[in-house]
Amino acid sequence: MPTADLLMSRGETQKTLHERAANAAVSQFGRQVFIRAVVEISNFCRENCSYCGMRRDNRNLSRFRARHDQLAELLIHHRPASVTDINIQTGEDPVAVREVVIPLIKTLQRETNLGVSVCLGSLDKTLYAELKAAGASIYIIKFEIADPAEYASLDAPGTQPERLENIRHLAATGWHVSSGFIVGLPGQSEQQLLANFALARELPLEGCSVSPFIPGDETPLANSPGAGIDLTLNCMAALRLMRPDWVIPAVSALNLAEPGAGYRRGLRTGANLVTINLTPAEVRDDYLLYKRDRFIMTEERILAAVDAEGLTPSSQSLAEFYRTRKINGAAISKAAVTAPA
């Protein structure tokens, strides 16, 4: 478990921390990183998170639901060659799940060999089962904030007990679950920050992300200071050292926390998953997680960052890795597979 001093480290101590984390990732996964694409299907959301521009109280946002036929054409015939997995993401919108997401998953299963992950929020257990039956195997559901009081004060999704119950239910019913948390939220104490690691460690996860707080356009926190890139990267490194066997993404928000350098620095702290954005351009700006002026990770940008850090794209899908616990045919260490959750 990390300490507050470790997470606040700078200089040589920080450099050593990041090097240890990068070496831990290489020892488990080699120099390969998984490459997936994300399509953002709907920005309708029934939640009201204080840090997200898609919150239901944002009346200035043009809401959209993408069309199944448009997305199927894009993903089947025009996806980048390096992509092995698709992540389907929405605001918390059960209508889009039923009308667009499930039909799209069935089409992708029939027409491609892509692994499918979904990031759809807290849903009815029947919908979870339908998504799994359609062919999705990875569910991304961030616990966001570990401290219960902080979770409630920022109107994070539903209630915290409900969120954690959903995570445990998904894992218990055969999903490969990835979660995540936000660092640098306004007023976040060292104890609240450290609580994220304790909660992540006890949940039945196979991956976890660290996202820097970015003051989002059209949110109550728009004028708050953002998270520092050093704190975010230190948390990523600490997470890698805590669980060397986890899949840890370099999130696109690293580019906002430190324009021009944040993303590559994330790869240097042990991240082993990168994401290309394939959301249709005409609706992309309205998927308002942070700011309308988004930094879009294209295949060119992703492959350039991966290559610059001496890494290589994995030929194996993330979904296949989770099924076999092998990276490009080689088993990862037994110690990692059996590490306590």
ZADO-1210 file (C-alpha; in nm, 4 decimals, padded with zeros to 6 digits):
<atoms>
<atom x="00.0000" y="00.0000" z="00.0000" code="MET" pos="1"/>
<atom x="00.1321" y="00.3467" z="-00.0847" code="PRO" pos="2"/>
<atom x="00.1971" y="00.6204" z="00.1683" code="THR" pos="3"/>
<atom x="00.1121" y="00.9875" z="00.1394" code="ALA" pos="4"/>
<atom x="00.4823" y="01.0714" z="00.1195" code="ASP" pos="5"/>
<atom x="00.5227" y="00.8366" z="-00.1762" code="LEU" pos="6"/>
<atom x="00.2286" y="00.9890" z="-00.3636" code="LEU" pos="7"/>
<atom x="00.3647" y="01.3396" z="-00.3074" code="MET" pos="8"/>
<atom x="00.7222" y="01.2504" z="-00.4078" code="SER" pos="9"/>
<atom x="00.9224" y="01.4546" z="-00.6556" code="ARG" pos="10"/>
<atom x="01.2760" y="01.4540" z="-00.7924" code="GLY" pos="11"/>
<atom x="01.4864" y="01.1400" z="-00.7643" code="GLU" pos="12"/>
<atom x="01.2361" y="00.9667" z="-00.5373" code="THR" pos="13"/>
<atom x="00.9635" y="01.0155" z="-00.7963" code="GLN" pos="14"/>
<atom x="01.1915" y="00.9040" z="-01.0789" code="LYS" pos="15"/>
<atom x="01.2730" y="00.5833" z="-00.8927" code="THR" pos="16"/>
<atom x="00.9043" y="00.5219" z="-00.8204" code="LEU" pos="17"/>
<atom x="00.8121" y="00.5536" z="-01.1884" code="HIS" pos="18"/>
<atom x="01.1004" y="00.3338" z="-01.3001" code="GLU" pos="19"/>
<atom x="01.0018" y="00.0617" z="-01.0531" code="ARG" pos="20"/>
<atom x="00.6428" y="00.0757" z="-01.1788" code="ALA" pos="21"/>
<atom x="00.7465" y="00.0562" z="-01.5446" code="ALA" pos="22"/>
<atom x="00.9731" y="-00.2398" z="-01.4677" code="ASN" pos="23"/>
<atom x="00.6898" y="-00.4148" z="-01.2819" code="ALA" pos="24"/>
<atom x="00.4669" y="-00.3831" z="-01.5890" code="ALA" pos="25"/>
<atom x="00.7381" y="-00.5168" z="-01.8190" code="VAL" pos="26"/>
<atom x="00.8027" y="-00.8118" z="-01.5894" code="SER" pos="27"/>
<atom x="00.4357" y="-00.9132" z="-01.6154" code="GLN" pos="28"/>
<atom x="00.3367" y="-00.8116" z="-01.9678" code="PHE" pos="29"/>
<atom x="00.6604" y="-00.7642" z="-02.1577" code="GLY" pos="30"/>
<atom x="00.6741" y="-00.4463" z="-02.3642" code="ARG" pos="31"/>
<atom x="00.3310" y="-00.4985" z="-02.5203" code="GLN" pos="32"/>
<atom x="00.0381" y="-00.2679" z="-02.4616" code="VAL" pos="33"/>
<atom x="-00.3235" y="-00.3415" z="-02.5486" code="PHE" pos="34"/>
<atom x="-00.4867" y="-00.1143" z="-02.8051" code="ILE" pos="35"/>
<atom x="-00.8600" y="-00.0659" z="-02.7971" code="ARG" pos="36"/>
<atom x="-01.0975" y="00.1827" z="-02.9530" code="ALA" pos="37"/>
<atom x="-01.3810" y="00.3633" z="-02.7797" code="VAL" pos="38"/>
<atom x="-01.7130" y="00.4682" z="-02.9279" code="VAL" pos="39"/>
<atom x="-01.9231" y="00.7063" z="-02.7193" code="GLU" pos="40"/>
<atom x="-02.2792" y="00.6163" z="-02.8056" code="ILE" pos="41"/>
<atom x="-02.5005" y="00.8395" z="-02.5910" code="SER" pos="42"/>
<atom x="-02.4582" y="01.1473" z="-02.3720" code="ASN" pos="43"/>
<atom x="-02.7979" y="01.1134" z="-02.2069" code="PHE" pos="44"/>
<atom x="-02.7385" y="01.0549" z="-01.8349" code="CYS" pos="45"/>
<atom x="-02.9701" y="01.0128" z="-01.5404" code="ARG" pos="46"/>
<atom x="-02.6916" y="01.0870" z="-01.2894" code="GLU" pos="47"/>
<atom x="-02.5886" y="01.4337" z="-01.1678" code="ASN" pos="48"/>
<atom x="-02.2189" y="01.4085" z="-01.0805" code="CYS" pos="49"/>
<atom x="-02.0723" y="01.7468" z="-00.9891" code="SER" pos="50"/>
<atom x="-01.7550" y="01.6782" z="-01.1904" code="TYR" pos="51"/>
<atom x="-01.9125" y="01.5668" z="-01.5198" code="CYS" pos="52"/>
<atom x="-02.0494" y="01.7866" z="-01.7979" code="GLY" pos="53"/>
<atom x="-02.3050" y="01.5238" z="-01.9010" code="MET" pos="54"/>
<atom x="-02.4850" y="01.5567" z="-01.5659" code="ARG" pos="55"/>
<atom x="-02.8624" y="01.5613" z="-01.6040" code="ARG" pos="56"/>
<atom x="-02.8895" y="01.9228" z="-01.4832" code="ASP" pos="57"/>
<atom x="-02.6790" y="02.0526" z="-01.7730" code="ASN" pos="58"/>
<atom x="-02.9480" y="02.2072" z="-01.9925" code="ARG" pos="59"/>
<atom x="-02.6960" y="02.3512" z="-02.2388" code="ASN" pos="60"/>
<atom x="-02.5909" y="02.0155" z="-02.3779" code="LEU" pos="61"/>
<atom x="-02.7271" y="01.8828" z="-02.7051" code="SER" pos="62"/>
<atom x="-02.8137" y="01.5232" z="-02.6256" code="ARG" pos="63"/>
<atom x="-02.7564" y="01.2440" z="-02.8762" code="PHE" pos="64"/>
<atom x="-02.7824" y="00.8707" z="-02.9272" code="ARG" pos="65"/>
<atom x="-02.5726" y="00.7346" z="-03.2123" code="ALA" pos="66"/>
<atom x="-02.7269" y="00.4973" z="-03.4663" code="ARG" pos="67"/>
<atom x="-02.6519" y="00.1268" z="-03.4718" code="HIS" pos="68"/>
<atom x="-02.6042" y="00.1141" z="-03.8499" code="ASP" pos="69"/>
<atom x="-02.3604" y="00.4070" z="-03.8494" code="GLN" pos="70"/>
<atom x="-02.1491" y="00.2525" z="-03.5728" code="LEU" pos="71"/>
<atom x="-02.1561" y="-00.0967" z="-03.7216" code="ALA" pos="72"/>
<atom x="-02.0313" y="00.0347" z="-04.0566" code="GLU" pos="73"/>
<atom x="-01.7536" y="00.2284" z="-03.8843" code="LEU" pos="74"/>
<atom x="-01.6340" y="-00.0540" z="-03.6599" code="LEU" pos="75"/>
<atom x="-01.6618" y="-00.3394" z="-03.9077" code="ILE" pos="76"/>
<atom x="-01.5185" y="-00.1690" z="-04.2151" code="HIS" pos="77"/>
<atom x="-01.3239" y="00.1393" z="-04.1070" code="HIS" pos="78"/>
<atom x="-01.1607" y="00.0686" z="-03.7717" code="ARG" pos="79"/>
<atom x="-00.7814" y="00.1116" z="-03.7436" code="PRO" pos="80"/>
<atom x="-00.5822" y="-00.2046" z="-03.8087" code="ALA" pos="81"/>
<atom x="-00.4116" y="-00.1905" z="-03.4680" code="SER" pos="82"/>
<atom x="-00.7388" y="-00.2163" z="-03.2719" code="VAL" pos="83"/>
<atom x="-00.8106" y="-00.5515" z="-03.1030" code="THR" pos="84"/>
<atom x="-01.0929" y="-00.4437" z="-02.8689" code="ASP" pos="85"/>
<atom x="-01.3865" y="-00.2043" z="-02.8713" code="ILE" pos="86"/>
<atom x="-01.5073" y="-00.0200" z="-02.5625" code="ASN" pos="87"/>
<atom x="-01.8692" y="00.0949" z="-02.5883" code="ILE" pos="88"/>
<atom x="-01.9367" y="00.3891" z="-02.3586" code="GLN" pos="89"/>
<atom x="-02.2417" y="00.5962" z="-02.2687" code="THR" pos="90"/>
<atom x="-02.3790" y="00.8205" z="-02.0027" code="GLY" pos="91"/>
<atom x="-02.6051" y="00.6245" z="-01.7716" code="GLU" pos="92"/>
<atom x="-02.8729" y="00.5682" z="-02.0348" code="ASP" pos="93"/>
<atom x="-03.0604" y="00.2352" z="-02.0235" code="PRO" pos="94"/>
<atom x="-03.2549" y="00.3294" z="-02.3380" code="VAL" pos="95"/>
<atom x="-02.9335" y="00.3466" z="-02.5398" code="ALA" pos="96"/>
<atom x="-02.8191" y="00.0171" z="-02.3878" code="VAL" pos="97"/>
<atom x="-03.1331" y="-00.1620" z="-02.5071" code="ARG" pos="98"/>
<atom x="-03.1748" y="00.0098" z="-02.8438" code="GLU" pos="99"/>
<atom x="-02.8142" y="00.0592" z="-02.9585" code="VAL" pos="100"/>
<atom x="-02.5541" y="-00.1133" z="-02.7422" code="VAL" pos="101"/>
<atom x="-02.6926" y="-00.4675" z="-02.7296" code="ILE" pos="102"/>
<atom x="-02.7689" y="-00.4819" z="-03.1061" code="PRO" pos="103"/>
<atom x="-02.4222" y="-00.3415" z="-03.1798" code="LEU" pos="104"/>
<atom x="-02.2493" y="-00.6028" z="-02.9625" code="ILE" pos="105"/>
<atom x="-02.4387" y="-00.8802" z="-03.1397" code="LYS" pos="106"/>
<atom x="-02.3341" y="-00.7403" z="-03.4773" code="THR" pos="107"/>
<atom x="-01.9691" y="-00.7136" z="-03.3736" code="LEU" pos="108"/>
<atom x="-01.9708" y="-01.0693" z="-03.2416" code="GLN" pos="109"/>
<atom x="-02.1147" y="-01.1928" z="-03.5698" code="ARG" pos="110"/>
<atom x="-01.8947" y="-00.9891" z="-03.8044" code="GLU" pos="111"/>
<atom x="-01.5596" y="-00.9426" z="-03.6238" code="THR" pos="112"/>
<atom x="-01.3215" y="-01.1074" z="-03.3779" code="ASN" pos="113"/>
<atom x="-01.2985" y="-00.7975" z="-03.1606" code="LEU" pos="114"/>
<atom x="-01.3082" y="-00.8180" z="-02.7842" code="GLY" pos="115"/>
<atom x="-01.5923" y="-00.6076" z="-02.6419" code="VAL" pos="116"/>
<atom x="-01.5894" y="-00.4060" z="-02.3215" code="SER" pos="117"/>
<atom x="-01.8643" y="-00.1755" z="-02.2019" code="VAL" pos="118"/>
<atom x="-01.8720" y="00.1292" z="-01.9749" code="CYS" pos="119"/>
<atom x="-02.2408" y="00.1980" z="-01.9166" code="LEU" pos="120"/>
<atom x="-02.2812" y="00.2848" z="-01.5491" code="GLY" pos="121"/>
<atom x="-02.5034" y="00.1160" z="-01.2924" code="SER" pos="122"/>
<atom x="-02.7800" y="-00.0834" z="-01.4581" code="LEU" pos="123"/>
<atom x="-03.0474" y="-00.3373" z="-01.3822" code="ASP" pos="124"/>
<atom x="-02.9081" y="-00.6874" z="-01.3289" code="LYS" pos="125"/>
<atom x="-03.1212" y="-00.8117" z="-01.6173" code="THR" pos="126"/>
<atom x="-02.9424" y="-00.5705" z="-01.8500" code="LEU" pos="127"/>
<atom x="-02.6037" y="-00.6904" z="-01.7267" code="TYR" pos="128"/>
<atom x="-02.7068" y="-01.0449" z="-01.8165" code="ALA" pos="129"/>
<atom x="-02.8330" y="-00.9385" z="-02.1599" code="GLU" pos="130"/>
<atom x="-02.5093" y="-00.7553" z="-02.2343" code="LEU" pos="131"/>
<atom x="-02.3050" y="-01.0581" z="-02.1370" code="LYS" pos="132"/>
<atom x="-02.5239" y="-01.2921" z="-02.3419" code="ALA" pos="133"/>
<atom x="-02.4794" y="-01.0601" z="-02.6415" code="ALA" pos="134"/>
<atom x="-02.1034" y="-01.1090" z="-02.6234" code="GLY" pos="135"/>
<atom x="-01.9454" y="-00.8398" z="-02.4043" code="ALA" pos="136"/>
<atom x="-01.7005" y="-00.9755" z="-02.1481" code="SER" pos="137"/>
<atom x="-01.5387" y="-00.6734" z="-01.9783" code="ILE" pos="138"/>
<atom x="-01.7333" y="-00.4212" z="-01.7692" code="TYR" pos="139"/>
<atom x="-01.5728" y="-00.0899" z="-01.6766" code="ILE" pos="140"/>
<atom x="-01.7431" y="00.0648" z="-01.3745" code="ILE" pos="141"/>
<atom x="-01.5437" y="00.3184" z="-01.1779" code="LYS" pos="142"/>
<atom x="-01.6014" y="00.3481" z="-00.8058" code="PHE" pos="143"/>
<atom x="-01.4874" y="00.7111" z="-00.8551" code="GLU" pos="144"/>
<atom x="-01.4338" y="00.8075" z="-00.4891" code="ILE" pos="145"/>
<atom x="-01.3638" y="00.5765" z="-00.1931" code="ALA" pos="146"/>
<atom x="-01.4501" y="00.8121" z="00.0919" code="ASP" pos="147"/>
<atom x="-01.8289" y="00.7867" z="00.1519" code="PRO" pos="148"/>
<atom x="-01.8728" y="01.1499" z="00.2604" code="ALA" pos="149"/>
<atom x="-01.6766" y="01.2809" z="-00.0374" code="GLU" pos="150"/>
<atom x="-01.8734" y="01.0505" z="-00.2693" code="TYR" pos="151"/>
<atom x="-02.2054" y="01.1867" z="-00.1424" code="ALA" pos="152"/>
<atom x="-02.0963" y="01.5523" z="-00.1439" code="SER" pos="153"/>
<atom x="-02.0039" y="01.5357" z="-00.5135" code="LEU" pos="154"/>
<atom x="-02.3239" y="01.3567" z="-00.6163" code="ASP" pos="155"/>
<atom x="-02.1268" y="01.0645" z="-00.7559" code="ALA" pos="156"/>
<atom x="-02.3413" y="00.7960" z="-00.9265" code="PRO" pos="157"/>
<atom x="-02.6338" y="00.6694" z="-00.7186" code="GLY" pos="158"/>
<atom x="-02.5129" y="00.5813" z="-00.3720" code="THR" pos="159"/>
<atom x="-02.1743" y="00.4376" z="-00.2919" code="GLN" pos="160"/>
<atom x="-02.3148" y="00.1112" z="-00.1484" code="PRO" pos="161"/>
<atom x="-02.5136" y="00.0617" z="-00.4702" code="GLU" pos="162"/>
<atom x="-02.2069" y="00.1266" z="-00.6825" code="ARG" pos="163"/>
<atom x="-01.9925" y="-00.1213" z="-00.4915" code="LEU" pos="164"/>
<atom x="-02.2691" y="-00.3814" z="-00.4961" code="GLU" pos="165"/>
<atom x="-02.2826" y="-00.3503" z="-00.8755" code="ASN" pos="166"/>
<atom x="-01.9072" y="-00.4075" z="-00.8997" code="ILE" pos="167"/>
<atom x="-01.9257" y="-00.7171" z="-00.6830" code="ARG" pos="168"/>
<atom x="-02.2323" y="-00.8503" z="-00.8674" code="HIS" pos="169"/>
<atom x="-02.0635" y="-00.8130" z="-01.2047" code="LEU" pos="170"/>
<atom x="-01.7533" y="-00.9991" z="-01.0891" code="ALA" pos="171"/>
<atom x="-01.9643" y="-01.2721" z="-00.9285" code="ALA" pos="172"/>
<atom x="-02.1570" y="-01.3288" z="-01.2526" code="THR" pos="173"/>
<atom x="-01.8533" y="-01.3830" z="-01.4739" code="GLY" pos="174"/>
<atom x="-01.7587" y="-01.0382" z="-01.5969" code="TRP" pos="175"/>
<atom x="-01.3974" y="-00.9225" z="-01.6048" code="HIS" pos="176"/>
<atom x="-01.4337" y="-00.5981" z="-01.4094" code="VAL" pos="177"/>
<atom x="-01.2174" y="-00.2894" z="-01.4321" code="SER" pos="178"/>
<atom x="-01.2735" y="00.0109" z="-01.2083" code="SER" pos="179"/>
<atom x="-01.1061" y="00.3429" z="-01.1366" code="GLY" pos="180"/>
<atom x="-01.0900" y="00.6541" z="-00.9238" code="PHE" pos="181"/>
<atom x="-01.0324" y="01.0304" z="-00.9488" code="ILE" pos="182"/>
<atom x="-00.7393" y="01.2077" z="-00.7863" code="VAL" pos="183"/>
<atom x="-00.7038" y="01.5746" z="-00.7015" code="GLY" pos="184"/>
<atom x="-01.0700" y="01.6504" z="-00.6419" code="LEU" pos="185"/>
<atom x="-01.1309" y="01.9854" z="-00.4685" code="PRO" pos="186"/>
<atom x="-01.0562" y="01.9547" z="-00.0974" code="GLY" pos="187"/>
<atom x="-00.9473" y="01.5900" z="-00.1220" code="GLN" pos="188"/>
<atom x="-00.7352" y="01.5041" z="00.1808" code="SER" pos="189"/>
<atom x="-00.4407" y="01.2659" z="00.1927" code="GLU" pos="190"/>
<atom x="-00.6559" y="01.0175" z="00.3848" code="GLN" pos="191"/>
<atom x="-00.9300" y="01.0359" z="00.1225" code="GLN" pos="192"/>
<atom x="-00.6745" y="00.9831" z="-00.1520" code="LEU" pos="193"/>
<atom x="-00.5197" y="00.6809" z="00.0195" code="LEU" pos="194"/>
<atom x="-00.8641" y="00.5317" z="00.0771" code="ALA" pos="195"/>
<atom x="-00.8932" y="00.4821" z="-00.2996" code="ASN" pos="196"/>
<atom x="-00.6058" y="00.2353" z="-00.2951" code="PHE" pos="197"/>
<atom x="-00.7476" y="00.0429" z="-00.0013" code="ALA" pos="198"/>
<atom x="-01.0869" y="00.0110" z="-00.1711" code="LEU" pos="199"/>
<atom x="-00.9374" y="-00.0840" z="-00.5083" code="ALA" pos="200"/>
<atom x="-00.7332" y="-00.3547" z="-00.3395" code="ARG" pos="201"/>
<atom x="-01.0319" y="-00.5196" z="-00.1749" code="GLU" pos="202"/>
<atom x="-01.2653" y="-00.5153" z="-00.4753" code="LEU" pos="203"/>
<atom x="-01.2763" y="-00.8122" z="-00.7197" code="PRO" pos="204"/>
<atom x="-01.1037" y="-00.6284" z="-01.0047" code="LEU" pos="205"/>
<atom x="-00.8809" y="-00.7208" z="-01.2973" code="GLU" pos="206"/>
<atom x="-00.7876" y="-00.3645" z="-01.3872" code="GLY" pos="207"/>
<atom x="-00.8080" y="-00.0114" z="-01.2530" code="CYS" pos="208"/>
<atom x="-00.7540" y="00.3422" z="-01.3807" code="SER" pos="209"/>
<atom x="-00.6402" y="00.6680" z="-01.2249" code="VAL" pos="210"/>
<atom x="-00.8009" y="00.9834" z="-01.3656" code="SER" pos="211"/>
<atom x="-00.6842" y="01.3357" z="-01.2828" code="PRO" pos="212"/>
<atom x="-00.9591" y="01.5725" z="-01.1787" code="PHE" pos="213"/>
<atom x="-01.0190" y="01.8103" z="-01.4702" code="ILE" pos="214"/>
<atom x="-01.2543" y="02.1029" z="-01.3935" code="PRO" pos="215"/>
<atom x="-01.5240" y="02.0313" z="-01.6474" code="GLY" pos="216"/>
<atom x="-01.7076" y="02.2813" z="-01.8614" code="ASP" pos="217"/>
<atom x="-02.0678" y="02.3366" z="-01.7518" code="GLU" pos="218"/>
<atom x="-02.0241" y="02.1765" z="-01.4083" code="THR" pos="219"/>
<atom x="-02.0424" y="02.3232" z="-01.0552" code="PRO" pos="220"/>
<atom x="-01.6648" y="02.2645" z="-01.0277" code="LEU" pos="221"/>
<atom x="-01.5701" y="02.4488" z="-01.3481" code="ALA" pos="222"/>
<atom x="-01.3637" y="02.7094" z="-01.1601" code="ASN" pos="223"/>
<atom x="-01.1834" y="02.4666" z="-00.9296" code="SER" pos="224"/>
<atom x="-00.8118" y="02.3899" z="-00.9695" code="PRO" pos="225"/>
<atom x="-00.7302" y="02.0716" z="-01.1585" code="GLY" pos="226"/>
<atom x="-00.5241" y="01.7819" z="-01.0352" code="ALA" pos="227"/>
<atom x="-00.1490" y="01.8005" z="-01.0770" code="GLY" pos="228"/>
<atom x="00.0056" y="01.5647" z="-01.3297" code="ILE" pos="229"/>
<atom x="00.2723" y="01.4534" z="-01.0808" code="ASP" pos="230"/>
<atom x="00.0154" y="01.3395" z="-00.8256" code="LEU" pos="231"/>
<atom x="-00.1753" y="01.1529" z="-01.0951" code="THR" pos="232"/>
<atom x="00.1340" y="00.9769" z="-01.2290" code="LEU" pos="233"/>
<atom x="00.2540" y="00.8879" z="-00.8792" code="ASN" pos="234"/>
<atom x="-00.0839" y="00.7296" z="-00.8106" code="CYS" pos="235"/>
<atom x="-00.0601" y="00.5312" z="-01.1349" code="MET" pos="236"/>
<atom x="00.2864" y="00.4095" z="-01.0405" code="ALA" pos="237"/>
<atom x="00.1743" y="00.3159" z="-00.6897" code="ALA" pos="238"/>
<atom x="-00.1229" y="00.1266" z="-00.8306" code="LEU" pos="239"/>
<atom x="00.1064" y="-00.0700" z="-01.0621" code="ARG" pos="240"/>
<atom x="00.3360" y="-00.1635" z="-00.7739" code="LEU" pos="241"/>
<atom x="00.0386" y="-00.2614" z="-00.5588" code="MET" pos="242"/>
<atom x="-00.0999" y="-00.4889" z="-00.8321" code="ARG" pos="243"/>
<atom x="00.1562" y="-00.5754" z="-01.1006" code="PRO" pos="244"/>
<atom x="-00.0934" y="-00.8088" z="-01.2702" code="ASP" pos="245"/>
<atom x="-00.3625" y="-00.5478" z="-01.3333" code="TRP" pos="246"/>
<atom x="-00.4351" y="-00.3873" z="-01.6684" code="VAL" pos="247"/>
<atom x="-00.3892" y="-00.0133" z="-01.6101" code="ILE" pos="248"/>
<atom x="-00.4828" y="00.2344" z="-01.8854" code="PRO" pos="249"/>
<atom x="-00.3188" y="00.5606" z="-01.9813" code="ALA" pos="250"/>
<atom x="-00.6328" y="00.7774" z="-01.9754" code="VAL" pos="251"/>
<atom x="-00.6797" y="01.0543" z="-02.2303" code="SER" pos="252"/>
<atom x="-00.7191" y="01.3131" z="-01.9510" code="ALA" pos="253"/>
<atom x="-00.3432" y="01.2925" z="-01.8963" code="LEU" pos="254"/>
<atom x="-00.3183" y="01.5113" z="-02.2063" code="ASN" pos="255"/>
<atom x="-00.5298" y="01.7761" z="-02.0343" code="LEU" pos="256"/>
<atom x="-00.3365" y="01.7541" z="-01.7080" code="ALA" pos="257"/>
<atom x="-00.0078" y="01.8107" z="-01.8931" code="GLU" pos="258"/>
<atom x="-00.0550" y="01.9044" z="-02.2604" code="PRO" pos="259"/>
<atom x="00.2057" y="01.7561" z="-02.4884" code="GLY" pos="260"/>
<atom x="00.3706" y="01.5247" z="-02.2364" code="ALA" pos="261"/>
<atom x="00.1212" y="01.3754" z="-01.9910" code="GLY" pos="262"/>
<atom x="00.0192" y="01.0772" z="-02.2003" code="TYR" pos="263"/>
<atom x="00.3708" y="00.9540" z="-02.2699" code="ARG" pos="264"/>
<atom x="00.4616" y="01.0033" z="-01.9057" code="ARG" pos="265"/>
<atom x="00.1671" y="00.7787" z="-01.8197" code="GLY" pos="266"/>
<atom x="00.3162" y="00.5016" z="-02.0305" code="LEU" pos="267"/>
<atom x="00.6387" y="00.5428" z="-01.8339" code="ARG" pos="268"/>
<atom x="00.4630" y="00.4655" z="-01.5064" code="THR" pos="269"/>
<atom x="00.3476" y="00.1167" z="-01.6017" code="GLY" pos="270"/>
<atom x="00.0299" y="00.1785" z="-01.8028" code="ALA" pos="271"/>
<atom x="-00.0322" y="-00.1056" z="-02.0489" code="ASN" pos="272"/>
<atom x="-00.3583" y="-00.0105" z="-02.2212" code="LEU" pos="273"/>
<atom x="-00.4195" y="00.2746" z="-02.4666" code="VAL" pos="274"/>
<atom x="-00.7413" y="00.3880" z="-02.6328" code="THR" pos="275"/>
<atom x="-00.8137" y="00.5328" z="-02.9776" code="ILE" pos="276"/>
<atom x="-01.1259" y="00.7498" z="-03.0001" code="ASN" pos="277"/>
<atom x="-01.3593" y="00.6487" z="-03.2855" code="LEU" pos="278"/>
<atom x="-01.6674" y="00.8454" z="-03.1803" code="THR" pos="279"/>
<atom x="-01.8214" y="01.0087" z="-03.4910" code="PRO" pos="280"/>
<atom x="-01.6902" y="01.3637" z="-03.5232" code="ALA" pos="281"/>
<atom x="-02.0360" y="01.5218" z="-03.5489" code="GLU" pos="282"/>
<atom x="-02.1293" y="01.4208" z="-03.1905" code="VAL" pos="283"/>
<atom x="-01.7881" y="01.3970" z="-03.0257" code="ARG" pos="284"/>
<atom x="-01.7859" y="01.7475" z="-02.8753" code="ASP" pos="285"/>
<atom x="-02.1145" y="01.6819" z="-02.6963" code="ASP" pos="286"/>
<atom x="-01.9709" y="01.3847" z="-02.5069" code="TYR" pos="287"/>
<atom x="-01.8731" y="01.6303" z="-02.2378" code="LEU" pos="288"/>
<atom x="-01.6748" y="01.4463" z="-01.9717" code="LEU" pos="289"/>
<atom x="-01.4396" y="01.7396" z="-01.9241" code="TYR" pos="290"/>
<atom x="-01.4105" y="02.0140" z="-02.1872" code="LYS" pos="291"/>
<atom x="-01.5591" y="02.0677" z="-02.5295" code="ARG" pos="292"/>
<atom x="-01.2114" y="02.1301" z="-02.6678" code="ASP" pos="293"/>
<atom x="-01.1082" y="01.7658" z="-02.6465" code="ARG" pos="294"/>
<atom x="-00.7694" y="01.6133" z="-02.7181" code="PHE" pos="295"/>
<atom x="-00.8654" y="01.3220" z="-02.9403" code="ILE" pos="296"/>
<atom x="-00.6369" y="01.0198" z="-02.9357" code="MET" pos="297"/>
<atom x="-00.6141" y="00.9034" z="-03.2965" code="THR" pos="298"/>
<atom x="-00.4357" y="00.5884" z="-03.4116" code="GLU" pos="299"/>
<atom x="-00.1442" y="00.8008" z="-03.5324" code="GLU" pos="300"/>
<atom x="-00.1041" y="00.9696" z="-03.1932" code="ARG" pos="301"/>
<atom x="-00.1414" y="00.6435" z="-03.0025" code="ILE" pos="302"/>
<atom x="00.1081" y="00.4482" z="-03.2106" code="LEU" pos="303"/>
<atom x="00.3572" y="00.7361" z="-03.2012" code="ALA" pos="304"/>
<atom x="00.3389" y="00.7527" z="-02.8204" code="ALA" pos="305"/>
<atom x="00.3718" y="00.3754" z="-02.7853" code="VAL" pos="306"/>
<atom x="00.6699" y="00.3632" z="-03.0186" code="ASP" pos="307"/>
<atom x="00.8408" y="00.6619" z="-02.8564" code="ALA" pos="308"/>
<atom x="00.8337" y="00.4831" z="-02.5205" code="GLU" pos="309"/>
<atom x="00.9875" y="00.1664" z="-02.6623" code="GLY" pos="310"/>
<atom x="00.6633" y="-00.0307" z="-02.6392" code="LEU" pos="311"/>
<atom x="00.4774" y="-00.2369" z="-02.8989" code="THR" pos="312"/>
<atom x="00.1072" y="-00.2987" z="-02.9728" code="PRO" pos="313"/>
<atom x="-00.0227" y="-00.6338" z="-02.8530" code="SER" pos="314"/>
<atom x="-00.1549" y="-00.8640" z="-03.1243" code="SER" pos="315"/>
<atom x="-00.3794" y="-01.0252" z="-02.8660" code="GLN" pos="316"/>
<atom x="-00.7090" y="-00.8714" z="-02.7604" code="SER" pos="317"/>
<atom x="-00.7626" y="-00.7716" z="-02.4013" code="LEU" pos="318"/>
<atom x="-01.0682" y="-00.9974" z="-02.3931" code="ALA" pos="319"/>
<atom x="-00.8589" y="-01.2959" z="-02.5019" code="GLU" pos="320"/>
<atom x="-00.5918" y="-01.2114" z="-02.2461" code="PHE" pos="321"/>
<atom x="-00.8477" y="-01.2159" z="-01.9668" code="TYR" pos="322"/>
<atom x="-00.9781" y="-01.5516" z="-02.0884" code="ARG" pos="323"/>
<atom x="-00.6368" y="-01.7146" z="-02.1078" code="THR" pos="324"/>
<atom x="-00.4160" y="-01.5038" z="-01.8796" code="ARG" pos="325"/>
<atom x="-00.1536" y="-01.5037" z="-02.1525" code="LYS" pos="326"/>
<atom x="-00.0003" y="-01.2085" z="-02.3311" code="ILE" pos="327"/>
<atom x="00.0655" y="-01.2918" z="-02.6964" code="ASN" pos="328"/>
<atom x="00.0839" y="-01.6612" z="-02.6140" code="GLY" pos="329"/>
<atom x="00.3094" y="-01.6385" z="-02.3076" code="ALA" pos="330"/>
<atom x="00.1662" y="-01.7048" z="-01.9627" code="ALA" pos="331"/>
<atom x="00.2048" y="-01.4243" z="-01.7103" code="ILE" pos="332"/>
<atom x="00.3612" y="-01.5133" z="-01.3788" code="SER" pos="333"/>
<atom x="00.1765" y="-01.7538" z="-01.1517" code="LYS" pos="334"/>
<atom x="00.2358" y="-01.5193" z="-00.8585" code="ALA" pos="335"/>
<atom x="00.0462" y="-01.2430" z="-01.0364" code="ALA" pos="336"/>
<atom x="-00.2455" y="-01.4663" z="-01.1310" code="VAL" pos="337"/>
<atom x="-00.2884" y="-01.5845" z="-00.7741" code="THR" pos="338"/>
<atom x="-00.2306" y="-01.2464" z="-00.6081" code="ALA" pos="339"/>
<atom x="-00.5089" y="-01.1669" z="-00.3581" code="PRO" pos="340"/>
<atom x="-00.7785" y="-00.9318" z="-00.4825" code="ALA" pos="341"/>
</atoms>
